[in-house]
Amino acid sequence: MSRLATTTLCLALLCGGAAATRIDEPQTDAVGSIDGVAVPRAEFEHWLVEVFGPPNLAAFLEERAIAAGAAKLGFAPKPESIEAAVEAEWQFVTRERFGNDEAAYLKELATIGHSKASFRAARSRAIASDLAIEACARAARATDDPALTSRLSEFYGDPPTRRVVRGILVDRRREHAEDAPADVTDERTRRTAAAKARAEKALARLAAGDSFADVARAFSDHASASNGGLLEPYRPTTFGGSVDATITAFKTAGERSAILETRVGYVIVELVSVEEATMPKVRDELTRLVLDESIMPDEREAARRKLLAQVELATTAPR
């Protein structure tokens, strides 16, 4: 069924058999109310035309009820946060589905009666709900000392030890043309060889006395490169395998690894500092780590229910 037909059917179900003649007439009735404030039927009809997702009244009202509940509890997302998230989603879909060909994406949207503007309008509302639910879920997490202490080893190892580490990662998935061997034609082999050659250059610079931070800025493909390769806080599972085992074995600031091979490339790490991770020392940092963890489905559902419980939502049966 086409989008136009789907929308027409929804409006017919909503407004009765006379939907086609009533849609442009002033609407004085409502599809529901939130805290006693009527939600006009015309708003729902407009939403049906733009929505990306389930075109139903329950989704429409819940979206608005969550926004109202979030405003009451102080979890309403800032406009700039919504804008950034919508743009990130647009860029992600354009990159992953259309190989960064925005024109191709716009062409596909046009086939279902949409544009970039309508995409942004529809996704802004849905993403605002998601951000509000996430903020509510994070706020509900226990961060008292007993709860945090129970997670010390999870974040700092056993015995809990706080290590500050600098790292250089040369990613074999990236193109390092200046280091690639000219006589290798297989792309995977060529990229692997180029990444290893680049890591060897970085190690040589370190051996010559250059600072780890400067070499990281020049050679690392990791997000920490701009910060001189500083990984703070470092977790025992940051890299995995031999890299984490090497870091765990470090005892003295300044210890440095050789080139270590990982699934994605080649790594060089250096220990900046090491100390026992006691609650007084790491409480604030551990709190941030706990709050930054991914939201679990049960947390999300609890937060959604909490936001909806803040308002009185009534649904008016379609006439």
C-alpha positions in Angstrom: 0.0 0.0 0.0 1.4 3.4 -0.9 2.1 6.1 1.7 -0.8 8.2 0.4 -3.2 5.3 0.6 -2.0 4.4 4.1 -2.5 8.0 5.3 -5.9 8.2 3.6 -7.0 5.0 5.4 -5.7 6.2 8.8 -7.7 9.5 8.3 -10.7 7.6 7.2 -10.6 5.4 10.4 -10.0 8.5 12.5 -12.6 10.8 11.1 -15.2 8.4 9.7 -16.4 8.1 6.1 -16.5 11.9 5.6 -12.7 12.3 6.2 -12.1 13.5 2.7 -14.6 16.3 3.0 -13.8 17.2 6.7 -10.0 17.3 6.6 -9.8 21.0 5.5 -12.6 22.1 7.8 -11.8 23.8 11.2 -11.3 21.0 13.8 -12.7 21.8 17.2 -12.6 18.2 18.5 -9.6 16.5 20.1 -7.9 13.1 19.9 -7.0 13.2 23.6 -5.8 15.4 26.4 -2.7 15.7 28.5 -3.2 17.1 32.0 -6.6 18.2 30.8 -5.2 20.2 27.8 -6.8 19.0 24.6 -4.7 17.7 21.8 -6.4 18.9 18.5 -7.3 16.3 15.9 -5.7 18.5 13.3 -2.3 18.0 14.9 -2.7 14.3 14.7 -3.7 14.5 11.0 -0.6 16.6 10.3 1.6 14.1 12.2 0.2 11.3 10.1 1.5 12.9 6.9 5.0 13.4 8.3 5.6 10.5 10.6 8.5 8.0 10.2 7.3 5.0 12.1 4.0 3.5 13.2 1.2 5.8 12.1 -1.2 5.4 15.0 -2.8 7.5 17.7 -1.1 5.8 20.6 2.4 6.6 19.3 1.3 10.2 18.6 -0.1 10.8 22.1 2.7 8.9 23.9 5.3 11.1 22.2 3.7 14.2 23.5 3.0 12.8 26.9 6.6 11.9 27.4 7.6 15.4 26.4 5.2 16.8 29.0 6.5 14.4 31.7 10.1 15.2 30.9 9.4 18.9 31.2 7.9 18.4 34.7 10.9 16.3 35.9 13.6 18.4 34.3 14.6 15.9 31.7 13.5 17.8 28.6 16.4 17.7 26.1 18.0 21.0 24.9 17.1 22.0 21.3 20.8 21.8 20.3 21.1 18.3 21.6 18.1 17.2 19.5 19.5 19.0 16.5 22.9 17.3 16.9 21.3 13.9 17.2 19.0 14.3 14.2 22.0 15.5 12.1 24.1 12.5 13.3 21.3 10.1 12.3 21.0 11.8 8.9 24.7 11.5 8.3 24.8 7.9 9.5 22.0 6.7 7.1 23.5 8.7 4.3 26.9 7.1 4.9 25.8 3.5 5.7 23.0 3.1 3.2 23.9 5.4 0.4 27.7 5.6 0.5 27.6 9.4 1.4 25.5 10.1 -1.7 23.0 12.5 -0.2 21.3 13.0 -3.5 20.4 9.3 -3.7 18.9 9.4 -0.2 16.8 12.5 -1.1 15.6 10.7 -4.2 14.4 7.7 -2.1 12.7 10.0 0.4 10.9 11.8 -2.5 9.3 8.5 -3.6 7.4 8.3 -0.3 6.5 12.0 -0.3 9.3 13.2 2.0 12.2 15.6 2.0 15.2 16.3 4.3 13.1 18.9 6.0 10.2 16.5 6.8 12.7 13.9 7.9 14.2 16.3 10.4 10.8 17.4 11.6 9.6 13.9 12.2 12.8 12.5 13.7 13.2 15.6 16.0 10.1 14.6 17.9 11.0 10.9 18.2 14.6 11.7 19.1 13.4 14.2 21.7 11.5 11.3 23.4 14.5 9.0 23.2 16.8 11.6 24.8 14.2 12.3 27.6 13.9 8.6 28.4 17.6 8.2 28.4 18.2 11.1 30.7 15.5 9.8 33.1 17.0 6.3 33.1 20.5 7.7 33.9 19.2 9.8 36.7 17.6 6.7 38.3 20.9 4.8 38.6 22.1 4.2 42.1 25.3 6.1 42.7 25.6 5.8 46.5 28.9 4.5 47.9 27.7 0.8 48.5 26.4 0.6 44.9 29.6 2.1 43.5 31.9 0.0 45.6 30.3 -3.1 44.2 31.5 -2.1 40.8 35.0 -1.1 41.6 36.6 -4.3 40.2 34.4 -4.1 37.1 36.0 -0.8 36.1 39.4 -1.0 37.7 40.3 -4.7 37.8 41.1 -6.9 40.8 42.6 -5.6 42.9 41.2 -2.3 41.8 44.0 -0.2 40.3 43.7 3.1 38.5 46.1 3.3 35.6 46.5 6.4 33.3 47.8 5.3 30.0 48.8 6.8 26.7 48.2 4.8 23.5 48.9 4.9 19.8 46.7 2.9 17.5 47.4 2.5 13.8 44.2 1.2 12.2 44.8 -1.4 9.5 41.3 -0.6 8.1 42.4 2.9 7.1 44.4 4.0 4.1 48.0 5.0 4.9 49.1 5.4 1.3 52.5 7.0 2.1 53.4 3.8 4.0 51.9 1.2 1.7 54.3 -1.1 -0.2 54.2 -0.4 -4.0 54.5 -4.1 -5.0 51.5 -5.4 -3.1 48.1 -5.4 -5.0 45.8 -7.2 -2.5 44.1 -4.3 -0.7 43.8 -6.1 2.7 47.5 -7.1 2.7 48.6 -3.7 1.5 46.7 -1.9 4.3 48.0 -4.3 6.9 51.6 -3.8 5.7 51.1 0.0 5.6 49.7 0.1 9.2 52.6 -2.0 10.5 55.1 0.2 8.7 53.5 3.3 10.2 53.6 1.8 13.7 57.3 1.0 13.3 57.9 4.6 12.3 56.1 5.7 15.5 58.2 3.3 17.6 61.4 4.6 16.0 60.4 8.2 16.9 59.8 7.2 20.5 63.2 5.4 20.6 64.8 8.6 19.3 63.5 10.5 22.3 60.3 12.2 21.0 57.5 12.5 23.6 54.8 9.9 23.5 52.2 12.7 23.3 53.8 14.2 20.2 54.1 10.9 18.4 50.5 10.0 19.2 49.3 13.2 17.7 51.3 12.5 14.6 50.6 8.8 14.1 47.6 7.5 16.0 44.2 6.9 14.4 42.5 6.6 17.8 40.1 9.4 19.0 42.6 10.1 21.8 45.3 11.3 19.3 44.2 15.0 19.7 44.9 14.6 23.4 48.3 13.1 23.0 47.0 9.6 23.1 45.8 10.0 26.7 43.3 7.3 27.7 41.8 8.6 31.0 40.3 6.7 32.6 41.7 3.5 31.3 39.6 0.3 31.9 41.0 -3.2 32.0 38.9 -4.1 28.9 39.7 -1.0 26.8 41.7 -2.9 24.2 41.4 -6.6 25.0 43.8 -9.4 24.7 47.6 -8.9 24.8 47.3 -5.1 25.1 45.3 -5.1 28.3 47.5 -7.9 29.7 50.6 -5.8 28.9 49.2 -2.7 30.6 48.1 -4.7 33.6 51.7 -5.9 34.0 53.1 -2.4 34.0 54.3 -1.4 37.5 56.2 1.9 37.0 55.3 5.1 35.2 57.1 5.4 31.9 57.0 1.7 31.0 56.3 1.3 27.3 55.3 -1.7 25.2 56.6 -2.9 21.9 54.3 -2.9 18.9 51.2 -5.1 19.8 48.9 -6.5 17.2 45.2 -6.4 17.7 42.1 -7.2 15.6 42.0 -3.7 14.1 45.7 -2.8 13.9 48.8 -2.1 15.8 49.1 -0.6 19.3 51.9 1.0 21.4 51.0 1.9 25.0 52.8 3.7 27.8 52.0 3.9 31.5 51.6 7.5 32.8 50.7 6.7 36.4 49.4 3.8 38.6 47.7 3.9 42.0 45.3 1.9 44.1 41.7 2.6 43.2 40.0 3.4 46.5 36.6 4.9 46.7 37.7 8.3 48.0 40.0 8.6 45.0 37.8 7.4 42.2 34.2 8.1 43.4 33.5 11.0 41.0 35.1 9.2 38.1 33.3 5.9 38.8 30.0 7.8 39.1 30.6 9.2 35.6 31.5 5.8 34.2 28.3 4.3 35.7 26.1 7.1 34.3 27.7 6.8 30.9 27.0 3.1 30.5 24.6 2.1 27.8 20.9 2.1 28.8 19.5 -1.4 29.2 16.0 -2.3 27.9 14.5 -2.7 31.4 15.9 0.7 32.5 14.5 2.3 29.4 11.0 0.8 30.0 11.1 1.9 33.7 12.0 5.5 32.6 9.3 5.6 29.9 6.7 4.5 32.5 8.0 7.1 35.0 7.7 9.9 32.5 4.2 8.9 31.4 3.1 8.7 35.0 3.8 12.4 35.5 0.8 13.4 33.3 -2.8 12.5 33.0 -3.3 11.1 29.5 -6.8 10.6 28.2 -7.6 9.3 24.7 -10.8 10.5 22.9 -12.4 7.8 20.9 -12.5 8.6 17.1 -15.9 9.6 15.9 
